[in-house]
Amino acid sequence: MCFNEKISKLFTSASFGNAPTIDGLNAKKKNIAFVFLVLIISLLPLFLSPFRVSLVGKFITYAIVALSIDLIWGYTGILSLGHGVFFGLGGYGMGMYLKLVASHGKLPDFMSWSGRTTLPWFWEFYKTAPEAILMIILVPSILAFVLGLLTFLNRIKGVYFSILSQALALIFVTLFIGLQPYTGGTNGITEFSTLFGLPIAGVKAKYMWYYVALAFLVITYIVFSSIMRTKCGRVLVAIRDGENRARFSGYQTASYKTFVYVLSALFTGIAGALFVPFSGIISPSEMSISNSIDMAIWVAVGGRGTLIGAAVGAFVVNITKTLISESFPEIWSYFIGAIFVIVVLFLPRGLTGVFTDAKDKISLLVKKTKASKTDK
């Protein structure tokens, strides 16, 4: 099998009922692994500088995105290559709120530079924290509902849906860059001052937001794990493994797929909002196709259909990316590309699959050793 065919298989097999998910980890083992991961992350601020804490905080938000993509790709067979849009919409919601707070009721600076004299009507919904939180939840969810309903009712799936989601990312990036007086254009929205009353650049705010993001990561994992233990979760897996069979069995597959797509978009939007205080900026680049593909790579590297694998993949890929880019700033992208090639060729089930296979081989070796001793 050639490399191009393996890439195609990696990114489309879930959509055609052939997902290389992990069967060797039961729910209890995955939960223990996740608790261990959270415990490690919670202790990191004790040993890291404020800059590194913000960096790991970003990785936590990426892990939330990875869980969201694993829910629709690993468990339902829907590969979205446009989830950066939902991440960006959530980020812009938080950015608009923080910018209005920093402007002290005045017109944001980039609007004045663009010749505007009044605040755009849709910015009015982000003047207070409760309104901003509501919009951060609603905007990505409504967009996902409309897009999901239109595509899934028309039975658009597989690579066709993936291409459509890429087009969505391209449209939104172009739109947000072109709407300079409303979105800040290519530069995005930045220069925030406070985060719920605390100086956003202060150490206290960084640490507080770090644990808020970690709490949302835990909530995301609990919600998704709980769903997969219900009848709804079993139907989602049935759709992944054979949508036509699920439909012929009487299930409204379009409704289930729309539901899980909206849920995934909602949590991705929340992750985008959590990301902004760590980065200090939100720009159209967060919605780009390349960012959306990166999100899928996190899940592929960690292992689809596990949740814990997706979270681990997000941390491993981004930590590796950071360390390599700091040491080899001119050629770091080649290293990341090499990692992806290795996953495609040799690790189709990701790091979780490697762990599961190793565990099974060790168990088999132990059994053989005991059997040989018994025979003697």
C-alpha positions as a printed Julia matrix, in Angstrom:
376×3 Matrix{Float64}:
   0.0     0.0    0.0
   1.49    3.37  -1.03
   1.84    6.32   1.33
  -1.01    8.31  -0.28
  -3.34    5.36   0.13
  -2.37    5.02   3.79
  -3.08    8.72   4.39
  -6.47    8.29   2.72
  -7.17    5.23   4.85
  -6.16    6.99   8.06
  -8.43    9.98   7.44
 -11.42    8.23   5.87
 -11.65    4.71   7.3
 -13.8     5.89  10.21
 -16.3     7.35   7.81
 -16.76    4.02   6.08
 -17.12    1.81   9.13
 -13.48    0.69   9.29
 -12.11    2.78  12.16
  -8.95    1.45  13.82
 -10.19    2.19  17.31
  -8.77    0.72  20.5
 -10.55   -2.27  22.0
  -7.91   -3.21  24.54
  -8.71   -0.41  26.99
 -11.94   -0.68  28.94
 -13.71    2.29  30.49
 -12.1     1.77  33.91
  -8.57    1.72  32.52
  -9.21    4.8   30.38
 -10.65    6.67  33.36
  -7.64    5.77  35.51
  -5.3     6.95  32.76
  -7.22   10.21  32.45
  -7.12   10.83  36.22
  -3.37   10.24  36.12
  -3.02   12.71  33.23
  -5.08   15.36  35.05
  -3.05   14.87  38.22
   0.19   15.48  36.32
  -1.21   18.59  34.61
  -2.52   19.98  37.9
   0.95   19.76  39.46
   2.88   21.32  36.57
   2.43   24.97  37.72
   4.49   24.11  40.81
   7.52   23.52  38.6
   7.0    25.8   35.59
   7.52   29.5   34.95
   4.43   31.69  34.26
   5.27   31.63  30.54
   5.31   27.81  30.5
   2.1    27.72  32.53
   0.38   29.77  29.82
   1.82   27.45  27.19
   0.5    24.33  28.93
  -2.79   26.18  29.39
  -3.05   26.43  25.61
  -2.37   22.71  25.35
  -5.24   22.05  27.78
  -7.61   23.92  25.45
  -6.21   21.92  22.53
  -6.96   18.72  24.46
 -10.6    19.8   24.79
 -10.7    20.27  21.01
  -9.12   16.84  20.51
 -11.78   15.22  22.71
 -14.48   16.99  20.69
 -13.06   15.75  17.39
 -12.61   12.23  18.76
 -16.29   12.2   19.69
 -17.38   12.82  16.11
 -14.49   11.12  14.27
 -13.39    8.25  16.48
 -16.84    7.28  17.7
 -19.21    8.49  14.97
 -17.07    8.4   11.84
 -17.45   12.09  10.92
 -14.12   13.63   9.96
 -14.36   17.41  10.24
 -11.46   19.39   8.82
 -13.07   22.7    9.67
 -13.3    22.62  13.46
 -10.97   25.58  13.6
 -14.02   27.68  12.7
 -15.82   26.76  15.91
 -12.61   27.25  17.9
 -12.2    30.69  16.33
 -15.82   31.72  16.89
 -15.54   30.89  20.58
 -12.22   32.73  20.71
 -13.63   35.81  19.02
 -16.53   35.81  21.49
 -14.11   35.96  24.4
 -11.87   38.43  22.57
 -14.75   40.82  21.88
 -15.78   40.78  25.53
 -12.23   41.35  26.79
 -11.68   44.12  24.23
 -14.83   45.96  25.32
 -13.69   45.7   28.94
 -10.25   47.06  27.98
 -11.86   49.92  26.02
 -13.83   51.08  29.13
 -17.04   51.63  27.18
 -15.32   53.41  24.3
 -15.01   52.25  20.71
 -12.2    49.66  20.28
  -9.08   51.23  18.78
  -9.01   49.22  15.55
 -12.55   50.36  14.76
 -11.56   54.0   15.15
  -8.57   53.46  12.88
 -10.91   51.96  10.27
 -13.21   54.99  10.35
 -16.1    53.59  12.38
 -17.82   55.89  14.84
 -20.31   53.5   16.44
 -20.12   50.0   17.87
 -21.46   47.31  15.46
 -24.81   45.93  16.56
 -23.56   42.36  17.14
 -20.83   43.62  19.51
 -23.6    44.73  21.86
 -24.13   41.07  22.83
 -20.64   40.89  24.32
 -20.73   43.84  26.71
 -21.24   41.77  29.86
 -19.77   38.44  30.93
 -23.1    36.53  31.09
 -24.05   37.72  27.6
 -20.61   36.85  26.23
 -20.7    33.36  27.74
 -24.15   32.77  26.23
 -22.96   33.88  22.79
 -19.8    31.74  23.06
 -22.1    28.75  23.52
 -24.8    29.71  21.01
 -22.87   30.95  17.96
 -20.8    27.79  17.27
 -23.77   25.59  18.18
 -26.18   27.33  15.81
 -23.7    27.26  12.94
 -23.01   23.54  13.53
 -26.75   22.81  13.75
 -27.51   24.51  10.43
 -24.53   22.99   8.64
 -25.06   19.55  10.16
 -28.77   19.43   9.43
 -28.33   20.47   5.8
 -25.48   18.04   5.12
 -26.59   15.01   7.09
 -30.21   15.15   5.89
 -28.82   15.13   2.36
 -26.62   12.16   3.32
 -23.36   13.97   2.62
 -20.64   12.01   4.4
 -17.1    10.71   4.17
 -14.56   12.71   2.23
 -17.32   14.91   0.81
 -18.2    16.2    4.26
 -14.5    16.68   5.06
 -14.06   18.8    1.92
 -17.17   20.79   2.78
 -15.84   21.5    6.28
 -12.55   22.68   4.75
 -14.48   25.06   2.51
 -16.25   26.4    5.61
 -12.86   27.18   7.19
 -11.67   28.96   4.06
 -14.86   31.03   3.86
 -14.66   32.18   7.48
 -10.96   33.06   7.31
 -11.57   35.15   4.19
 -14.64   36.75   5.76
 -12.95   37.7    9.02
  -9.89   39.1    7.25
 -12.08   41.18   4.95
 -14.2    42.59   7.79
 -11.35   44.7    9.18
 -13.55   47.36  10.87
 -15.53   44.66  12.7
 -13.01   41.9   13.47
  -9.59   43.54  13.37
  -8.76   41.86  10.07
  -5.52   39.9    9.81
  -4.25   41.34  13.11
  -7.3    40.08  14.96
  -8.3    41.34  18.4
  -5.65   41.93  21.05
  -4.41   44.29  23.8
  -6.66   43.0   26.58
  -6.28   44.46  30.06
  -8.21   42.47  32.66
  -9.72   39.01  33.05
 -12.73   39.13  35.36
 -11.15   41.88  37.41
  -7.58   40.55  37.43
  -4.74   41.94  35.28
  -4.65   39.51  32.36
  -0.85   39.53  32.23
  -0.56   38.91  35.98
   0.58   35.62  37.47
  -2.57   35.22  39.55
  -4.83   35.45  36.5
  -2.69   32.95  34.57
  -2.84   30.38  37.34
  -6.55   30.9   37.95
  -7.37   30.48  34.25
  -5.08   27.45  34.04
  -7.2    25.57  36.55
 -10.44   26.83  35.01
  -9.31   25.33  31.69
  -8.29   22.11  33.41
 -11.72   21.9   35.07
 -13.38   22.24  31.65
 -11.14   19.48  30.3
 -12.39   17.2   33.08
 -16.0    18.23  32.43
 -15.59   17.55  28.71
 -14.19   14.09  29.33
 -16.95   13.22  31.82
 -19.72   14.42  29.49
 -18.39   12.57  26.45
 -17.61    9.39  28.4
 -21.1     9.43  29.91
 -22.68    9.81  26.47
 -20.72    6.89  25.07
 -22.03    4.65  27.87
 -25.65    5.37  26.95
 -27.85    4.01  24.17
 -27.09    7.18  22.23
 -23.39    6.35  22.35
 -24.01    2.83  21.06
 -26.06    4.23  18.2
 -23.23    6.61  17.31
 -20.8     3.69  17.11
 -23.34    1.78  15.02
 -23.5     4.74  12.63
 -19.72    4.74  12.37
 -19.56    1.01  11.69
 -22.45    0.94   9.22
 -24.73    3.94   8.78
 -27.01    2.23   6.28
 -27.59   -0.7    8.64
 -28.35    1.73  11.48
 -30.8     3.62   9.26
 -32.52    0.43   8.13
 -32.84   -0.55  11.79
 -35.08    2.48  12.28
 -32.69    5.06  13.69
 -32.75    8.64  12.4
 -29.03    8.77  11.73
 -29.12   12.39  10.53
 -30.53   13.5   13.89
 -27.89   11.61  15.86
 -25.08   12.95  13.67
 -26.4    16.51  13.93
 -26.62   16.2   17.71
 -23.05   14.96  18.12
 -21.74   17.53  15.62
 -23.39   20.37  17.55
 -22.09   19.04  20.86
 -18.58   18.79  19.45
 -18.77   22.34  18.05
 -20.07   23.68  21.37
 -17.14   22.32  23.38
 -14.69   23.38  20.68
 -16.08   26.92  20.93
 -15.63   26.85  24.7
 -12.04   25.7   24.17
 -11.49   28.67  21.85
 -12.8    31.05  24.5
 -10.5    29.5   27.12
  -7.56   29.82  24.72
  -7.7    33.62  24.3
  -6.56   34.69  27.81
  -3.52   32.41  27.45
  -2.54   33.71  24.01
  -3.55   37.36  24.48
  -4.87   37.48  20.92
  -7.44   35.92  18.6
  -7.02   36.17  14.84
  -8.43   34.53  11.69
  -5.4    32.23  11.55
  -6.99   30.16  14.34
  -9.78   29.28  11.9
  -7.47   28.22   9.09
  -7.57   24.88   7.29
  -4.04   24.07   8.5
  -5.1    24.55  12.12
  -8.13   22.34  11.58
  -5.96   19.61  10.06
  -3.58   19.9   13.02
  -6.54   19.19  15.29
  -7.28   15.97  13.42
  -3.6    14.99  13.61
  -3.67   15.29  17.42
  -6.42   12.68  17.51
  -4.73   10.43  14.93
  -1.43   10.48  16.84
  -3.07    9.78  20.2
  -5.51    7.14  18.97
  -9.09    7.45  17.82
 -12.12    6.15  19.65
 -10.58    6.35  23.12
 -10.94    9.97  24.33
  -7.86    9.53  26.52
  -5.79    8.95  23.38
  -7.04   12.19  21.84
  -6.09   14.18  24.95
  -2.65   12.58  25.13
  -2.14   13.18  21.41
  -2.88   16.89  21.79
  -0.27   17.23  24.53
   2.37   15.04  22.88
   2.15   16.73  19.47
   2.15   20.27  20.83
   4.87   19.68  23.41
   7.01   18.08  20.7
   6.22   20.95  18.35
   7.24   23.52  20.98
  10.49   21.81  21.97
  11.58   21.2   18.38
  10.64   24.72  17.2
  12.68   26.21  20.05
  15.73   24.09  19.21
  15.4    24.08  15.42
  13.33   27.17  14.49
  14.07   26.92  10.77
  13.3    23.27  10.15
  10.92   22.28  12.98
   8.01   21.73  10.55
   9.96   18.88   8.9
  10.16   17.08  12.23
   6.42   17.39  12.75
   5.87   16.11   9.22
   8.12   13.14   9.95
   6.08   12.31  13.07
   2.9    12.34  10.99
   4.48   10.08   8.36
   5.54    7.6   11.07
   1.99    7.54  12.46
   0.5     6.97   9.0
   2.9     4.18   8.08
   3.51    2.36  11.36
   1.02    3.54  14.04
  -2.49    3.62  12.49
  -4.02    3.23  15.96
  -1.86    5.94  17.47
   0.07    5.96  20.72
  -2.78    4.34  22.62
  -2.68    1.46  20.18
   1.06    1.06  20.77
   0.46    0.94  24.52
  -2.36   -1.58  24.16
  -0.34   -3.85  21.87
   2.66   -3.72  24.21
   0.45   -4.55  27.18
  -1.07   -7.53  25.35
   2.35   -8.85  24.3
   3.68   -8.55  27.85
   0.6   -10.33  29.21
   1.0   -13.1   26.65
   4.7   -13.45  27.49
   3.92  -13.69  31.22
   1.31  -16.38  30.56
   3.72  -18.39  28.43
   6.4   -18.12  31.12
   3.99  -19.31  33.82
   2.79  -22.16  31.59
   6.36  -23.32  30.92
   7.13  -23.28  34.63
   3.97  -25.29  35.35
   4.91  -27.89  32.74
   8.32  -28.34  34.37
